[in-house]
Amino acid sequence: MTNVVEARNISKWYKEVIGLNNFSIEVPTGITGIVGPNGAGKSTFFKLLTGNIKTSVGELSVLGQKPWRNPSLLAHLGFCPDYDFLPPELDGREYLRFVGGLHGMEPGQMTTRVDEVLQIVNMAKDADRAMGGYSKGMRQRIKIAGSLLHNPQLLLLDEPLTGTDPVIRKEIIDLIKDLHKVHGHDIIVSSHVLHEIERMTHQVALIYKGRAVATGEISEIRQLMSDHPHNIVLEGKGMVELAKVLLTKPYTTSIELRPDRTGMFVKVDRPEDFFNAIPELVIETGCELDRMESLDDDLESVFRYLVRW
């Protein structure tokens, strides 16, 4: 199997509200990030994958099977939702044993597996504490542990980094990468923060208003920027002379000089042409360049361009 998920022209609507609209995607093995703002359709997509809701139209396949009314497929899926549902009076170990019971795990098998997943998510030392006293990061870890318990092939992680501080966020990102690299799970992880997904994987799908705006390798998606203005900041001496020359170039869209004339913002529509030419232009004008930085060399900028923000 080359793809863990294949969706062809699927739509899901709730009366007048559209969750997904003519949505198509092929999700390969490995880690794939689903990226989009709140309300883009990410949670609807996960509910379709787990068979909680049915597509209104279109064809959807998960691990080669149709998810709707297919409970046997759930044995191969692990789902970590974005909402917080953990009973505060239970401790982490009790919660995992409860989840194991829902999966029909035998008591002996369950005890061993609970210990294994607690080690994987680094929650062994806090497993016997009531979850009502858990931090946000600990709650996210124990939720991920629950999705791992039955050792599924495909993990669906819906906004697992929401509400966590930078240190915990990095730890969970590292955990997600290890879940694939070390433990062999295929993973679909959603986020509305693009640079977080970029730290986990280079395979992404950008969703906006229920549509797949772009899918593929981040490097491929960045190529789509070539027809859009690209913002670059330049600082140093001789900026006025450099600005005069840049204004004559076909790739320059606009220039804004700072009041002190020691810096400027340049907008270009062919960034590769600009970067190839700038060394010669610096020599030609005799300017001294102290700083040159692209403001649009990240996935966040790609997303803004693609959805015309």
C-alpha positions as CSV (number, residue, x, y, z in Angstrom):
1,M,0.0,0.0,0.0
2,T,1.5,3.3,-1.1
3,N,-1.1,5.6,0.5
4,V,-2.7,5.2,3.9
5,V,-5.6,7.6,2.9
6,E,-7.1,8.3,-0.5
7,A,-9.9,10.9,-0.8
8,R,-11.5,11.7,-4.1
9,N,-13.8,14.7,-4.5
10,I,-15.3,14.2,-1.0
11,S,-17.7,16.8,0.5
12,K,-19.4,16.9,3.8
13,W,-22.0,19.4,4.7
14,Y,-24.2,19.9,7.7
15,K,-27.4,21.5,6.3
16,E,-26.1,24.9,5.1
17,V,-22.7,24.5,6.7
18,I,-19.9,23.0,4.5
19,G,-17.2,21.1,6.4
20,L,-15.3,19.8,3.3
21,N,-15.9,20.9,-0.2
22,N,-14.8,18.7,-3.2
23,F,-11.7,17.7,-1.2
24,S,-9.1,15.4,-2.7
25,I,-5.9,14.1,-1.1
26,E,-3.6,11.1,-1.2
27,V,-1.7,10.6,2.1
28,P,1.4,8.5,1.8
29,T,3.1,6.4,4.5
30,G,5.2,8.3,7.0
31,I,4.1,11.6,8.7
32,T,1.8,14.0,6.9
33,G,0.8,17.4,8.3
34,I,-2.7,18.8,7.7
35,V,-2.4,22.5,8.0
36,G,-5.1,25.2,8.1
37,P,-6.7,27.9,10.2
38,N,-9.5,27.1,12.7
39,G,-12.6,26.1,10.8
40,A,-10.8,25.0,7.7
41,G,-12.1,21.4,7.9
42,K,-9.4,19.6,9.7
43,S,-11.5,18.1,12.4
44,T,-14.2,17.1,9.9
45,F,-11.6,15.3,7.9
46,F,-10.5,13.3,11.0
47,K,-14.2,12.4,11.8
48,L,-14.6,11.0,8.3
49,L,-11.4,9.0,8.6
50,T,-12.6,7.4,11.8
51,G,-16.1,6.7,10.4
52,N,-17.8,8.9,13.0
53,I,-19.5,10.7,10.1
54,K,-20.2,9.8,6.5
55,T,-19.2,11.7,3.4
56,S,-22.0,13.5,1.6
57,V,-20.4,12.7,-1.7
58,G,-17.1,11.3,-3.0
59,E,-14.9,8.3,-2.3
60,L,-12.8,7.8,0.8
61,S,-10.4,5.0,1.6
62,V,-8.4,4.5,4.8
63,L,-5.8,1.7,4.8
64,G,-7.6,0.3,1.8
65,Q,-11.0,0.2,3.4
66,K,-14.1,2.4,3.6
67,P,-14.4,3.8,7.1
68,W,-18.1,4.3,7.3
69,R,-19.8,1.5,9.3
70,N,-16.6,-0.4,9.4
71,P,-15.7,-1.0,13.1
72,S,-13.0,-3.5,12.3
73,L,-11.0,-0.7,10.8
74,L,-10.8,1.0,14.2
75,A,-8.4,-1.7,15.4
76,H,-5.8,-0.2,13.0
77,L,-6.5,3.5,13.8
78,G,-5.4,5.5,16.9
79,F,-7.2,8.8,17.4
80,C,-6.1,11.7,19.6
81,P,-8.8,14.4,19.5
82,D,-8.2,18.1,19.9
83,Y,-10.7,18.4,22.8
84,D,-10.0,17.6,26.4
85,F,-12.1,14.7,27.7
86,L,-9.9,13.2,30.5
87,P,-11.8,12.3,33.7
88,P,-10.0,14.4,36.4
89,E,-10.6,11.8,39.2
90,L,-8.8,8.9,37.3
91,D,-5.1,8.6,37.3
92,G,-3.2,8.1,34.1
93,R,-2.8,4.3,34.5
94,E,-6.5,3.9,35.3
95,Y,-7.4,5.9,32.2
96,L,-5.2,3.7,30.0
97,R,-6.7,0.5,31.5
98,F,-10.1,1.9,30.7
99,V,-9.1,2.6,27.1
100,G,-7.6,-0.9,26.9
101,G,-10.9,-2.4,28.0
102,L,-12.7,-0.5,25.2
103,H,-10.3,-2.2,22.8
104,G,-11.0,-5.6,24.3
105,M,-7.5,-6.2,25.4
106,E,-6.8,-9.1,27.8
107,P,-5.8,-8.1,31.3
108,G,-2.2,-9.5,31.1
109,Q,-1.6,-8.0,27.7
110,M,-3.1,-4.7,28.8
111,T,-0.8,-4.4,31.9
112,T,2.3,-4.9,29.7
113,R,1.2,-2.6,27.0
114,V,0.2,0.2,29.5
115,D,3.7,0.1,30.9
116,E,5.1,0.2,27.4
117,V,3.2,3.3,26.2
118,L,3.8,5.1,29.4
119,Q,7.5,4.7,28.7
120,I,7.1,5.8,25.1
121,V,5.3,9.1,26.0
122,N,7.5,9.7,29.1
123,M,4.7,9.5,31.6
124,A,5.7,6.5,33.7
125,K,6.6,8.6,36.8
126,D,3.3,10.5,36.7
127,A,1.0,7.6,35.8
128,D,-0.4,7.1,39.3
129,R,-1.3,10.8,39.7
130,A,-4.9,12.0,39.3
131,M,-5.3,13.5,35.8
132,G,-7.0,16.5,37.3
133,G,-3.6,17.7,38.5
134,Y,-1.9,17.2,35.1
135,S,-0.4,20.1,33.2
136,K,-1.5,20.7,29.6
137,G,1.6,18.9,28.2
138,M,1.0,15.9,30.5
139,R,-2.6,15.7,29.4
140,Q,-1.6,15.7,25.8
141,R,0.9,12.9,26.4
142,I,-1.5,10.7,28.1
143,K,-4.1,11.3,25.3
144,I,-1.4,10.2,22.8
145,A,-0.7,7.2,25.0
146,G,-4.3,6.2,24.8
147,S,-4.3,6.4,21.0
148,L,-1.2,4.2,20.9
149,L,-2.4,1.5,23.3
150,H,-3.7,-1.0,20.8
151,N,-0.6,-0.5,18.6
152,P,-2.5,0.9,15.5
153,Q,-0.9,1.3,12.1
154,L,-2.2,4.8,11.6
155,L,-2.3,7.5,14.2
156,L,-4.6,10.5,13.8
157,L,-3.4,13.4,16.0
158,D,-5.7,16.4,15.9
159,E,-4.0,19.6,17.1
160,P,-1.7,17.9,19.6
161,L,0.3,21.0,20.3
162,T,-2.5,23.4,21.2
163,G,-2.0,25.2,24.5
164,T,1.4,23.8,25.2
165,D,4.4,26.0,26.1
166,P,7.5,26.1,23.8
167,V,9.5,23.5,25.8
168,I,6.6,21.0,25.9
169,R,5.8,21.7,22.3
170,K,9.3,20.7,21.3
171,E,9.1,17.5,23.4
172,I,5.8,16.5,21.7
173,I,7.2,17.2,18.3
174,D,10.2,15.0,19.0
175,L,7.8,12.3,20.4
176,I,5.7,12.4,17.2
177,K,8.8,12.0,15.0
178,D,9.9,9.0,17.1
179,L,6.5,7.4,16.9
180,H,7.1,7.0,13.2
181,K,10.9,6.6,13.0
182,V,11.3,4.3,16.1
183,H,7.9,2.7,16.5
184,G,6.8,2.5,12.9
185,H,3.4,4.3,13.0
186,D,2.1,6.2,10.1
187,I,0.8,9.5,11.3
188,I,-1.5,12.3,10.2
189,V,-1.1,15.3,12.4
190,S,-3.1,18.6,12.1
191,S,-2.2,22.1,13.2
192,H,-3.1,25.7,12.4
193,V,0.6,26.7,13.0
194,L,2.6,25.9,9.9
195,H,6.1,26.1,11.2
196,E,5.2,23.5,13.9
197,I,4.3,21.0,11.1
198,E,7.5,21.9,9.2
199,R,9.5,20.7,12.2
200,M,7.8,17.3,12.1
201,T,7.6,16.5,8.4
202,H,8.1,17.9,4.9
203,Q,4.9,16.2,3.6
204,V,1.9,18.6,4.0
205,A,-1.6,19.4,2.9
206,L,-2.8,23.0,3.2
207,I,-6.6,23.2,3.8
208,Y,-8.6,26.4,3.6
209,K,-12.4,26.7,3.7
210,G,-12.8,22.9,3.3
211,R,-10.6,22.7,0.2
212,A,-7.1,21.2,-0.3
213,V,-5.2,24.3,-1.4
214,A,-2.0,22.5,-2.0
215,T,-0.4,19.1,-1.2
216,G,3.0,17.6,-1.4
217,E,6.6,18.3,-0.3
218,I,7.1,21.7,1.3
219,S,9.9,22.3,-1.2
220,E,7.4,21.7,-4.0
221,I,4.8,24.0,-2.4
222,R,7.4,26.7,-2.1
223,Q,7.8,26.7,-5.9
224,L,4.2,28.0,-6.1
225,M,5.5,31.3,-4.6
226,S,7.4,32.1,-7.8
227,D,4.5,34.1,-9.3
228,H,3.8,36.0,-6.1
229,P,5.5,39.1,-4.6
230,H,8.4,38.2,-2.3
231,N,9.5,40.6,0.5
232,I,13.1,41.1,1.2
233,V,14.8,43.5,3.7
234,L,18.2,45.0,2.8
235,E,20.4,47.1,5.2
236,G,23.7,48.8,4.9
237,K,25.4,51.8,3.2
238,G,24.6,53.1,-0.2
239,M,21.0,51.9,-0.2
240,V,19.7,54.8,-2.2
241,E,22.0,54.0,-5.2
242,L,21.1,50.3,-4.9
243,A,17.4,51.2,-4.9
244,K,17.7,53.3,-8.0
245,V,19.2,50.3,-9.9
246,L,16.8,47.8,-8.5
247,L,13.8,50.0,-9.7
248,T,15.0,49.4,-13.3
249,K,14.9,45.6,-13.0
250,P,11.8,43.7,-14.4
251,Y,11.6,41.5,-11.3
252,T,11.3,44.5,-8.8
253,T,7.7,45.3,-7.9
254,S,8.2,48.0,-5.3
255,I,10.8,49.5,-3.0
256,E,10.3,51.3,0.3
257,L,13.3,53.1,1.7
258,R,13.5,53.7,5.5
259,P,13.6,57.3,6.6
260,D,17.3,57.0,7.7
261,R,18.2,55.6,4.2
262,T,20.2,52.7,5.8
263,G,17.6,50.1,4.9
264,M,14.8,49.2,2.5
265,F,12.0,46.7,1.8
266,V,12.1,45.3,-1.7
267,K,9.2,43.4,-3.2
268,V,10.0,41.2,-6.1
269,D,7.9,38.8,-8.2
270,R,10.9,36.5,-9.3
271,P,12.9,36.0,-6.1
272,E,15.5,33.7,-7.9
273,D,16.3,36.4,-10.4
274,F,16.8,38.9,-7.6
275,F,19.1,36.7,-5.5
276,N,21.1,35.7,-8.6
277,A,21.6,39.4,-9.6
278,I,22.2,41.0,-6.2
279,P,26.0,40.2,-6.0
280,E,26.7,42.0,-9.2
281,L,24.4,44.9,-8.3
282,V,26.3,45.4,-5.0
283,I,29.6,45.6,-6.9
284,E,28.1,47.9,-9.6
285,T,26.7,50.4,-7.1
286,G,29.5,50.2,-4.6
287,C,27.1,49.7,-1.7
288,E,28.0,47.8,1.5
289,L,25.4,45.3,2.4
290,D,25.2,44.4,6.1
291,R,21.9,42.5,6.0
292,M,19.8,40.7,3.4
293,E,16.9,38.7,4.7
294,S,13.9,37.2,3.0
295,L,10.7,37.8,5.0
296,D,8.8,35.2,3.0
297,D,11.0,32.1,3.2
298,D,8.8,30.0,5.5
299,L,5.7,27.9,5.1
300,E,3.6,30.5,6.8
301,S,4.2,32.8,3.9
302,V,3.4,30.1,1.4
303,F,0.1,29.6,3.1
304,R,-0.8,33.3,3.0
305,Y,0.0,33.5,-0.7
306,L,-1.9,30.4,-1.6
307,V,-5.1,31.4,0.2
308,R,-4.6,35.1,-0.9
309,W,-4.4,36.4,2.7
